[in-house]
């Protein structure tokens, strides 16, 4: 089940975000306070994944994480689809995100959902990796 994140989810989402290689400090707390979109995927009544999007010129997917035990079940796909839908409902024309050039699994997911390469950002990640900035229309 996918639903909007609630303040009571905060501690659980902090646990899930430990699976991100480079989470943005403070972003989860800021966005949960109402400055963006946060949706959770639940199993047995508790969050096992989430997507966080900031809202500016477009909706930007800043964090997407699913616990390893719940991956390959379509949760990330559902989370991204709900962000696209929510962005469209709020009048946004597009959704963008950034992915490490070597993250083949994530790139395949984004490609399957219609995200296309907009530009590359060299030396974006801590390991010196290039970021691929992808986007799609709502």
VEXROTOR-387997 format. One line per 8 residues: for each residue x, y, z of N, C-alpha, C, O. Coordinates in pm, whole numbers, plus 50000, padded with zeros to 5 digits. Layout:
X/Y/Z/X/Y/Z/X/Y/Z/X/Y/Z  ...
This chain:
50084/49882/50000/50000/50000/50000/50088/50125/50000/50190/50130/50069  50048/50222/49922/50118/50350/49917/50028/50455/49983/49908/50460/49957  50088/50539/50068/50013/50646/50133/50107/50762/50160/50229/50748/50156  50048/50878/50188/50129/50993/50227/50195/50964/50362/50136/50899/50448  50316/51010/50378/50387/50992/50504/50320/51075/50613/50264/51182/50587  50326/51024/50733/50270/51093/50849/50383/51126/50946/50488/51061/50943  50364/51226/51033/50469/51260/51130/50515/51140/51214/50631/51131/51252  50423/51048/51242/50459/50929/51320/50554/50835/51246/50613/50747/51307
50570/50853/51115/50659/50770/51035/50805/50813/51044/50894/50740/51000  50831/50928/51101/50964/50990/51098/51075/50894/51142/51174/50881/51069  51063/50829/51255/51169/50741/51304/51191/50623/51209/51305/50585/51182  51085/50566/51160/51096/50452/51068/51162/50495/50936/51243/50421/50881  51127/50613/50886/51187/50661/50762/51336/50690/50780/51414/50672/50686  51375/50734/50898/51517/50754/50925/51592/50621/50915/51704/50616/50865  51529/50513/50962/51591/50380/50951/51605/50339/50804/51710/50290/50762  51500/50361/50726/51502/50322/50585/51606/50402/50509/51673/50349/50420
51620/50528/50543/51713/50612/50467/51858/50572/50488/51945/50618/50414  51887/50486/50586/52024/50436/50602/52067/50351/50482/52186/50326/50464  51973/50307/50400/52005/50229/50281/52049/50320/50165/52098/50269/50064  52032/50450/50178/52078/50542/50074/52229/50561/50086/52282/50571/50196  52296/50566/49973/52441/50584/49977/52481/50726/50016/52583/50746/50082  52401/50825/49976/52433/50964/50008/52306/51043/50040/52263/51127/49961  52245/51017/50157/52126/51095/50193/52162/51241/50219/52276/51272/50256  52066/51328/50199/52088/51470/50222/52050/51503/50367/51934/51487/50405
52145/51547/50448/52114/51576/50589/52001/51678/50603/52001/51781/50536  51907/51649/50689/51799/51740/50720/51685/51744/50620/51580/51801/50649  51704/51686/50503/51601/51695/50400/51473/51622/50439/51363/51672/50414  51485/51505/50498/51367/51429/50537/51282/51509/50636/51161/51519/50619  51345/51565/50737/51271/51640/50839/51205/51764/50778/51090/51794/50808  51278/51834/50694/51223/51954/50630/51103/51920/50543/51001/51988/50548  51116/51816/50464/51009/51780/50371/50888/51725/50445/50775/51752/50406  50910/51648/50551/50798/51598/50631/50720/51712/50696/50602/51695/50729
50783/51827/50715/50713/51940/50777/50624/52013/50677/50561/52112/50713  50619/51964/50552/50523/52019/50458/50580/52092/50339/50504/52152/50263  50711/52089/50320/50769/52165/50210/50784/52084/50081/50844/52132/49985  50731/51964/50077/50742/51881/49958/50647/51763/49967/50545/51768/50035  50684/51657/49898/50602/51535/49895/50680/51419/49955/50796/51397/49920  50616/51345/50044/50676/51222/50097/50566/51117/50100/50462/51135/50164  50591/51006/50030/50499/50893/50028/50572/50770/50077/50693/50756/50058  50499/50680/50141/50558/50557/50192/50490/50435/50131/50372/50438/50095
50568/50331/50120/50517/50199/50081/50517/50117/50209/50618/50111/50279  50405/50053/50239/50394/49980/50365/50379/49830/50343/50330/49784/50240  50422/49756/50443/50401/49612/50450/50368/49581/50595/50438/49625/50687  50263/49508/50616/50219/49474/50752/50202/49599/50838/50232/49598/50957  50154/49706/50775/50121/49828/50848/50236/49922/50879/50215/50025/50943  50358/49889/50834/50471/49977/50864/50544/50014/50735/50550/49933/50642  50601/50134/50730/50676/50174/50610/50798/50085/50587/50873/50053/50679  50815/50045/50460/50932/49968/50420/51005/50037/50305/51109/49990/50258
50952/50149/50261/51014/50228/50155/50950/50365/50151/50840/50385/50202  51021/50459/50090/50964/50593/50076/51025/50665/49957/51132/50630/49908  50952/50766/49913/51002/50859/49812/50980/50999/49866/50877/51029/49927  51079/51085/49841/51073/51222/49887/51100/51311/49767/51201/51294/49698  51011/51406/49742/51029/51500/49631/51017/51642/49683/50926/51676/49759  51111/51724/49641/51104/51866/49672/51029/51935/49559/51023/51884/49447  50972/52050/49589/50892/52122/49490/50954/52258/49464/50967/52340/49555  50991/52281/49340/51049/52409/49296/50998/52436/49156/50877/52440/49134
51089/52454/49061/51047/52471/48922/50979/52345/48870/50888/52351/48787  51025/52231/48921/50959/52105/48892/50959/52024/49022/51011/52069/49124  50902/51907/49018/50909/51816/49132/51039/51738/49116/51061/51674/49012  51123/51741/49217/51253/51677/49212/51258/51562/49312/51247/51585/49432  51274/51441/49262/51284/51323/49348/51424/51323/49408/51522/51289/49341  51433/51360/49535/51562/51371/49602/51603/51242/49670/51722/51213/49680  51506/51163/49718/51537/51038/49785/51431/50933/49751/51312/50961/49751  51479/50814/49723/51393/50697/49699/51466/50579/49760/51577/50546/49719
51404/50515/49857/51467/50402/49926/51363/50296/49959/51252/50327/50003  51402/50172/49939/51319/50057/49977/51411/49959/50048/51521/49930/50001  51366/49908/50163/51446/49809/50236/51477/49691/50145/51392/49648/50067  51599/49638/50154/51637/49526/50066/51540/49408/50066/51517/49348/49961  51485/49374/50179/51394/49258/50187/51265/49280/50108/51192/49184/50081  51235/49405/50071/51110/49437/50001/51134/49488/49859/51042/49538/49794  51256/49474/49813/51287/49518/49676/51239/49414/49576/51212/49299/49610  51228/49458/49451/51187/49373/49339/51042/49328/49353/51002/49224/49301
50963/49409/49424/50819/49385/49439/50736/49495/49374/50614/49495/49386  50801/49587/49304/50731/49697/49239/50708/49818/49326/50638/49911/49286  50765/49820/49444/50741/49931/49538/50800/50063/49486/50734/50167/49492  50922/50060/49437/50984/50182/49385/50904/50236/49267/50885/50357/49254  50858/50147/49181/50776/50188/49067/50650/50259/49116/50616/50367/49068  50581/50199/49212/50458/50259/49265/50486/50393/49331/50408/50487/49315  50596/50403/49404/50630/50529/49470/50657/50639/49368/50612/50752/49385  50730/50607/49263/50757/50707/49160/50630/50746/49085/50610/50863/49052
50544/50650/49059/50419/50681/48989/50332/50775/49071/50268/50864/49015  50328/50756/49202/50245/50844/49285/50303/50985/49290/50228/51082/49298  50436/50998/49287/50497/51131/49284/50461/51202/49153/50426/51320/49154  50469/51132/49042/50434/51191/48913/50288/51237/48915/50256/51348/48872  50201/51152/48966/50059/51186/48974/50035/51307/49066/49960/51398/49031  50099/51307/49182/50082/51417/49277/50137/51547/49219/50079/51653/49239  50249/51539/49149/50306/51659/49086/50210/51715/48981/50189/51835/48973  50154/51626/48900/50058/51668/48797/49938/51736/48863/49893/51841/48816
49885/51677/48970/49770/51734/49040/49800/51873/49097/49709/51955/49111  49926/51899/49129/49966/52029/49184/50007/52128/49075/50051/52239/49105  49992/52088/48949/50018/52179/48839/50159/52178/48784/50195/52265/48704  50240/52083/48826/50377/52074/48775/50376/52009/48637/50294/51922/48609  50469/52053/48553/50481/51997/48418/50571/51875/48414/50556/51790/48326  50665/51866/48509/50761/51757/48503/50815/51714/48637/50796/51781/48739  50883/51600/48634/50949/51543/48750/51092/51513/48707/51115/51463/48597  51187/51545/48793/51327/51515/48762/51391/51441/48879/51337/51436/48989
51507/51384/48852/51583/51313/48955/51726/51299/48909/51758/51326/48793  51812/51258/48999/51953/51239/48970/51992/51097/49008/51951/51047/49113  52070/51032/48923/52113/50894/48948/52260/50880/48914/52309/50942/48819  52330/50799/48991/52472/50770/48964/52482/50695/48832/52404/50604/48805  52577/50733/48751/52593/50673/48619/52611/50521/48624/52580/50453/48526  52659/50467/48735/52684/50323/48747/52570/50247/48813/52580/50126/48832  52463/50315/48850/52350/50248/48916/52255/50192/48809/52150/50250/48780  52294/50079/48753/52219/50021/48642/52076/49983/48679/51985/50001/48598
52055/49931/48799/51921/49889/48840/51827/50010/48846/51715/50005/48795  51873/50118/48907/51790/50239/48916/51767/50298/48778/51657/50344/48747  51870/50298/48696/51855/50354/48561/51752/50276/48480/51674/50334/48405  51751/50144/48496/51651/50062/48425/51511/50095/48473/51418/50104/48393  51495/50115/48603/51365/50152/48659/51320/50286/48601/51207/50298/48552  51406/50386/48605/51369/50519/48557/51338/50517/48408/51245/50583/48362  51416/50441/48332/51391/50428/48189/51253/50367/48164/51181/50410/48074  51217/50266/48243/51087/50199/48224/50970/50292/48253/50858/50268/48207
50995/50398/48329/50890/50494/48365/50894/50620/48278/50823/50717/48306  50976/50618/48175/50977/50729/48081/51071/50843/48113/51064/50948/48050  51160/50825/48210/51258/50930/48240/51365/50928/48132/51410/50822/48088  51406/51048/48090/51505/51064/47984/51619/51152/48033/51601/51237/48120  51737/51129/47977/51855/51206/48013/51838/51353/47975/51806/51385/47860  51859/51442/48072/51854/51586/48048/51995/51645/48040/52025/51728/47955  52081/51599/48132/52221/51645/48133/52303/51556/48226/52249/51475/48300  52434/51573/48219/52527/51501/48307/52599/51601/48396/52629/51712/48354
52627/51561/48519/52699/51643/48616/52822/51565/48662/52811/51479/48749  52940/51592/48604/53061/51521/48643/53099/51548/48788/53069/51655/48842  53165/51453/48851/53214/51466/48990/53106/51507/49088/53132/51583/49182  52987/51460/49068/52873/51497/49151/52871/51421/49284/52839/51477/49389  52907/51294/49277/52899/51207/49395/53031/51202/49470/53136/51234/49414  53026/51162/49596/53145/51156/49680/53255/51068/49621/53373/51094/49643  53216/50966/49546/53316/50877/49484/53370/50933/49353/53448/50867/49284  53329/51054/49318/53374/51117/49194/53288/51081/49074/53315/51126/48962
53185/51002/49097/53098/50958/48989/53015/51069/48927/52985/51170/48991  52979/51047/48803/52895/51140/48729/52749/51116/48761/52704/51001/48769  52675/51224/48779/52530/51216/48799/52462/51233/48666/52499/51319/48586  52363/51151/48643/52276/51166/48526/52149/51232/48576/52080/51177/48661  52118/51348/48523/51995/51418/48560/51890/51375/48458/51902/51402/48339  51786/51308/48508/51679/51255/48425/51551/51332/48452/51532/51388/48560  51463/51334/48354/51335/51400/48373/51229/51339/48285/51258/51265/48191  51106/51371/48319/50992/51328/48238/50877/51424/48263/50872/51493/48365
50787/51428/48168/50667/51510/48184/50570/51437/48275/50573/51314/48288  50484/51514/48338/50382/51455/48425/50268/51397/48344/50173/51343/48400
